[in-house]
Amino acid sequence: MLKIILIILGLVVVAVIGIVAFASTKPDSFIIQRSTTIDAPQAKVYALIQDFRQWSAWSPFEKLDADMKRTYGEPAAGLGGTYGWEGKKAGSGTMRIRQADPDRRVVIALDFTKPFPASNTATFELEPVGEGTKVTWAMSGKSPLMFKIMDTLMGMDKTVGRDFEKGLADLKAAAEK
């Protein structure tokens, strides 16, 4: 019986070493992005993105935790706008609008403190498409080893990408009202 336990333990150790070794070969940075076309003018879509108080209408992360505490800075919208959150399921962190090009682009410094610290950049690009707007939501940042391991095990592009797709669908619904 002890021999079987040692064999199983050895296999687990080899598997963990293999996962860590494979994960360490992944790039040191990442980008996750999704796009959709919204049948609304750029100004209407931009207004929903550049004002953190409007995110409850479309952001999938706003719906993670019913008891999430939110704080809005002054300003809460436009260049320099800030937003903080803290929740059991949503973790905690802050966002600050670093760049706001009206009707075209919003760049956000996204700093997580829980469940683990990370500093990323979220970017929303808006392009005219006929009478509507193509919106591309991207998040980029550094990939420390722990992120690489999570990506290896969970497929972060697929996991976060689904959240972006849901958020863009809800942004579309809110903007097309």
N, C-alpha and C positions, 0 to 999 in steps of 0.2 A: 504493500500500500504506500509506504514512504517513497519507494522508487517511482511510482506513478505520479505522486504529488510533485516530486522533484523534476520529473520530465515536463509536467504541465507548467510548473513555475519557470523552468528553463525556456519553454516555448513562449510564454508570456513575455519574459525578458527580451528574447530575440525579436518578438513582434514589436515591442515598444521601441527598442533600438532601431529597428527597421523603419518604423513610422517617423521617428525623430530624424534619422539620417535622410530619408526621402524628403521630409518637410524642409530640412535645412538647404536643400537644393533649389527651393522655390525663390522667386525674385524678392528683393528687399523692399519692394513697394508694390502697391496694388491700386487698381481702379475698378470700380463697379459702376455700370451705367445702364440706364434704360431710357427709352424715348416713347412718346406718343404724340398724336396730333389732336389738337383740341379745336372744336368749332367755336372759337371765341377770339376776339382781338387780343393782341399781345398785352395791351394796357390792362385788360381785365384779369388775365392770367398772372401778370406781374404783380398786381395788387394783392393777390392771394398768397404769393410767395414771399414778397418783401416785408410783410407785416406778420410778425410771429403770432399775434392774436388771432389771425385767420387760419393758422395751421390746424386747429381743432376740426375744421370743416373737411380736411383732406389728408392730413398726415397719418399714416398707419401707426406711427409710434405714439401718437396722442391717445390711441385707443388701447394700448397695452395694459394700462393700469388705471382703474376707475378712481383710485385714491391718490393718483399722482399729484404732487404739489408743483405748481408752476409759479415762476416769478418773471415778470417782464420789466426790463430796464426802461430808462428814458434816454433815448427813444426806444420803442418796441418795434419800430419799423424803419426801413431805409438804412442808409449808411450809418454804422455805429449801433444799430439796433441790437439789443441783447435779450436773451431768454435763458432761463435756467429751469431744470426739472429735477425732481427726486421722487422715486417710486420704488416699490418692492420688485416689480416685474420689469420696469423700464430702466432701472439703474438710476444714475444721476450724472449730470453734466451741464455744460453751458454751450450756447451758440452766440456768435457775434458776427454781424454782417460786415465783412471786410471790403466788399465792392458791391455797388448797386448802380448798374447802368440802366436807367429807366427803359422798361419794355424790352430789354435785351438780355440782361445777365444779372444774377445774384450769386455772390461768392461768400460762403459762410465758414468761419473757423469753428470747428466742431470739436469740443473737448469733453471726453468722457472721464468721469472719476470713479464710477462703479458700474459694472462689476469689476472692471479693471481699467487702469488709466490708458488713454489713447488720445492722440491729437490728429484729427483728419481735416480734410477740406471737402465741403459739399458745394457743388456748383450746379446752378440751374441756367441753362442756355435756352433762349427763346428766339425762334426764327419764324418769319412770316411764311405761310404756306397757303396760297390762295387767300380765302377770307379768314383762315384760321391761323393757328400757331403750333409749330412743332416745339415740344418741350423735351429737353434732355436733362435728366437728373443724374448726376455723377457724384461719387464719393471716392476720394483718393487719400493715400497716406503711406506711412512706412509699415513694413511687415516684420515685426520682431518675431522671434522663433515661436512664441506661444500662438500668435496669429497664424503663422504658417502651419502649425500643428492642427489648429482648429479648422483651417482651410482644407487640409488634407483629410480630416475626418468628416467634416460637415459640408464642404463645398460652399464657402462663404459667398461666392458670386451668385450661386443658385439661391441660397438662403436669403441674403439681403436683397438680391435681385427681385425675388417674389414680393418683398415689402415695397420696393420701389414701384413695381408694376401695380400693386394695389393702391399705393399713394397716387400714382399718376392717373389711375382710373377714377379715383375719388376727386382729384383736382379737376379732371375733365368734367365730371358731373357737376361740381360746384361752379365752374366757370361757364358752363353751358346753360345754367338756370336762367 
